[in-house]
Amino acid sequence: MYDAVIIGAGVSGCATARELSAYEGKFCVFEREEDVCCGTSKANSGIVHAGYDAVPGTLKAKLNVRGNELMETLAGELDIPFVRNGSVVVCTEDQDREKLKRLYENGRQNKVPGLRLLTGEEARRLEPNITKDAAAALYAPTGGIVCPFELNIALAENACVNGVEFKFGAEVSDIKRTEGGYEITAGGRMYETRAVINAAGVYADVFHNMVCEDQIHITPRKGEYMLMDKPAGAHVGRTIFTVPGKYGKGVLVTPTVHGNLMAGPTALDIEDKEGTNTTAAGLEEVRRKCAQAVTGVPLDQVITSFAGLRAHESGRDFIIQESGPYFFDCAGIASPGLTSCPAIGEMLAGMTAKRLALHKKDRFISRRQGIVRPGALPEEERNELMRKEPAYGNIICRCEMITEGEILDAVRRPVGARTMDGVKRRTRAGMGRCQSGFCAPKVMEILARELGVSLLDITKSGGASRMLAGRDKEEL
């Protein structure tokens, strides 16, 4: 019997798990994929929004601003990169000046600090590559950027160290109310729990509708992105937006915490909850729209493109509430969900703990040490590390300069990597210019050795996504 189970191992689910792990109790996260961070949380822009866009008085506005406030401390505790680089919303049409002013007033009502309205000339002094057509801009110094993979993984690792169980390949197929709570069927097995926390992203409506009389509908909103190589990373220093439209914040141009440049997303409502394919039309829209705010975006340096789905609910606000007896919803978590996740975790864990009458632990481990990055160490420390652990001197990924030691750490740590994508998200091996063309065989060998399996069993992302079809001289 669990005190609470969480459906979904994205940033909202893992942030909640981490906060719940500060309480005495038995908790478990069910995830249908092979790892954490396999849905919406892995495919987004990594922006920590300041909070001027959310409608004042909404839960989204409150949690956006609170999440922004918490992010810097959280990043320090979890040892992940976070940069408060600021953001600029560019207005190129005179008729959009009123929208810009409304964003400014929204931000003031939401208590976003430091907001300033700028002329086009002032905006270009901040960011020289902002378009010459910029008539005005809104500057938010509290905007930031974070790595969504590292945030999600760090939350999960910290929750695991504090006692939370994680069950992967455990797709939830049924939830039934019982006298003592719920029976939940996941991965073909039945579990009992006092409470359920539904943090299932675009599938949150499915589980809500299993339990609650009032029905909700989540529409997947697809966004396509382009990622550029590191030589393009300094094209802008801040996150550059255009004035928001009907479907969201529009196509942005932003640096990443790892030194790349990113453009996107598009916004297209679809019904396919697995529709993460990129399209020629979508990527052409990114190309066209990113030039509306930023000149000379180096799109000749694109190294990959991808698409993600945001969980859009018709009420246009986050649904975080006890929707049924001991059934807590975390639904409709579209943008700014990544920004809000520390506050979402804080809120949901608090609600659940209060309802279950849980008590705080005497000893909660709030800090987590990330993977050692030899390239970031002073030369003397790096040499000492390689003397003690020679694997840190063996470069596996040349594009990102990732060592065997880092990959071994990624596999061996709590909630460790079991797939090629798991290694990539934890270490960046395969995320560089050649997109794993060089390092894939070596990473596969390390995984097979560490997991004690055949090379033929290594997958890209779990399930049937095997990297190898067979042995060519023996089977094919």
NORHUWO-V545030 format. One record per backbone hydrogen bond with DSSP energy under -0.5 kcal/mol. CO is the residue of the C=O (numbers start at 0). NH is the residue of the N-H. If there is no record, write none. Layout:
CO&NH  CO&NH
//
This chain:
1&193  2&194  3&27  4&196  5&7  5&29  6&198  8&36  9&13  10&14  11&15  12&16  13&17  14&18  15&19  16&20  18&21  19&22  21&360  24&26  25&2  25&3  26&164  27&5  28&166  29&7  30&168  30&169  32&168  38&41  38&42  39&42  45&145  46&48  47&143  54&57  57&61  58&62  59&63  60&64  61&65  62&66  63&67  64&68  65&69  66&70  67&71  69&73  70&74  71&75  72&76  73&77  74&78  74&79  76&367  80&146  82&84  82&144  85&238  86&139  87&89  87&240  88&137  89&91  89&242  90&134  90&135  92&95  93&96  95&99  96&100  97&101  98&102  99&103  100&104  101&105  102&106  103&107  104&108  105&109  106&111  107&110  110&112  111&114  115&138  117&136  118&122  119&123  120&124  121&125  122&126  126&129  128&294  130&133  134&119  135&90  136&117  137&88  138&115  139&86  139&142  142&85  143&47  144&82  145&147  146&150  147&151  148&152  149&153  150&154  151&155  152&156  153&157  154&158  155&159  156&160  157&161  158&163  159&162  164&28  165&167  166&30  168&170  170&186  173&184  175&182  177&180  180&177  181&183  181&192  182&175  183&185  183&190  184&172  184&173  185&188  188&185  190&183  191&1  192&181  194&4  195&197  195&327  196&6  196&198  197&329  199&202  200&203  202&205  202&206  203&207  204&208  205&209  206&210  207&210  207&211  216&218  216&313  217&219  218&311  219&221  219&269  220&309  221&267  222&307  223&264  223&265  224&305  225&262  226&302  226&303  227&260  228&231  229&232  231&234  237&239  238&87  238&240  239&252  240&89  244&247  247&244  248&241  251&263  252&239  253&261  255&258  259&255  260&227  261&253  262&225  263&251  267&221  269&219  270&272  271&274  273&275  278&282  279&283  280&284  281&285  282&286  283&287  284&288  285&289  286&290  288&291  289&292  289&293  292&130  293&296  296&298  297&300  298&301  300&228  303&226  305&224  307&222  309&220  309&311  310&312  311&218  312&315  317&319  318&330  320&322  320&328  323&326  325&195  325&327  326&322  326&323  326&328  327&197  328&320  330&318  331&333  333&336  335&339  336&340  337&340  338&341  339&342  339&343  340&344  341&345  342&346  343&347  344&348  345&349  346&350  347&351  348&352  349&353  350&354  351&355  352&356  352&357  353&356  358&23  363&365  367&369  371&373  372&375  373&376  377&381  378&382  379&383  380&384  381&385  382&386  383&387  384&388  388&391  389&392  390&393  390&403  390&404  392&394  393&403  395&397  396&400  396&401  401&395  401&396  402&406  403&407  404&408  405&409  406&410  407&411  408&412  409&416  412&415  418&422  419&423  420&424  421&425  422&426  422&427  423&427  427&429  427&430  431&434  433&436  435&439  438&442  439&443  440&444  441&445  442&446  443&447  444&448  445&449  446&450  447&451  447&452  453&456  454&457  457&466  458&419  459&420  461&460  461&464  463&465  464&459  469&471  470&473  470&474  470&475
//
